[in-house]
């Protein structure tokens, strides 16, 4: 499995098999990896910088990306508690906000508002 450029099936397998998806991004345009991981059932630990809090939809542990100890503590917490199951369930719910049908519907509604 190439982690540098995995194909779709391998990426889904990696997200689905991980104990947690840890994404300590310092700068992010949108944060699709967070949504992809959530859609595959991975509990997410990510940065507390924008846009991660909004993109993760309250379904991730948010930590300071400049402090690796915070990420280590969060990972231990996810692995040692019922937090993992909660994050997985909330992640599935959050990922549904970005389903293609939902995104297209929202885009069309926005487009109709701008035409009036």
ChimeraX attribute file (.defattr): number of C-alpha atoms within 10 A of each C-alpha:
attribute: neighborCount
match mode: 1-to-1
recipient: residues
	/A:1	10
	/A:2	8
	/A:3	9
	/A:4	6
	/A:5	9
	/A:6	12
	/A:7	11
	/A:8	9
	/A:9	8
	/A:10	14
	/A:11	18
	/A:12	16
	/A:13	12
	/A:14	18
	/A:15	20
	/A:16	19
	/A:17	13
	/A:18	14
	/A:19	16
	/A:20	21
	/A:21	22
	/A:22	21
	/A:23	18
	/A:24	20
	/A:25	16
	/A:26	13
	/A:27	13
	/A:28	12
	/A:29	8
	/A:30	13
	/A:31	19
	/A:32	15
	/A:33	13
	/A:34	24
	/A:35	26
	/A:36	19
	/A:37	25
	/A:38	29
	/A:39	23
	/A:40	20
	/A:41	26
	/A:42	28
	/A:43	33
	/A:44	28
	/A:45	25
	/A:46	25
	/A:47	26
	/A:48	18
	/A:49	17
	/A:50	15
	/A:51	14
	/A:52	26
	/A:53	18
	/A:54	13
	/A:55	19
	/A:56	24
	/A:57	15
	/A:58	14
	/A:59	25
	/A:60	28
	/A:61	21
	/A:62	21
	/A:63	22
	/A:64	16
	/A:65	18
	/A:66	12
	/A:67	11
	/A:68	12
	/A:69	12
	/A:70	14
	/A:71	22
	/A:72	14
	/A:73	12
	/A:74	20
	/A:75	20
	/A:76	11
	/A:77	14
	/A:78	21
	/A:79	15
	/A:80	10
	/A:81	10
	/A:82	10
	/A:83	14
	/A:84	21
	/A:85	15
	/A:86	14
	/A:87	23
	/A:88	22
	/A:89	16
	/A:90	19
	/A:91	27
	/A:92	20
	/A:93	15
	/A:94	20
	/A:95	22
	/A:96	15
	/A:97	14
	/A:98	16
	/A:99	12
	/A:100	10
	/A:101	11
	/A:102	12
	/A:103	13
	/A:104	12
	/A:105	11
	/A:106	12
	/A:107	12
	/A:108	12
	/A:109	11
	/A:110	11
	/A:111	11
	/A:112	10
	/A:113	9
	/A:114	8
	/A:115	6
	/A:116	5
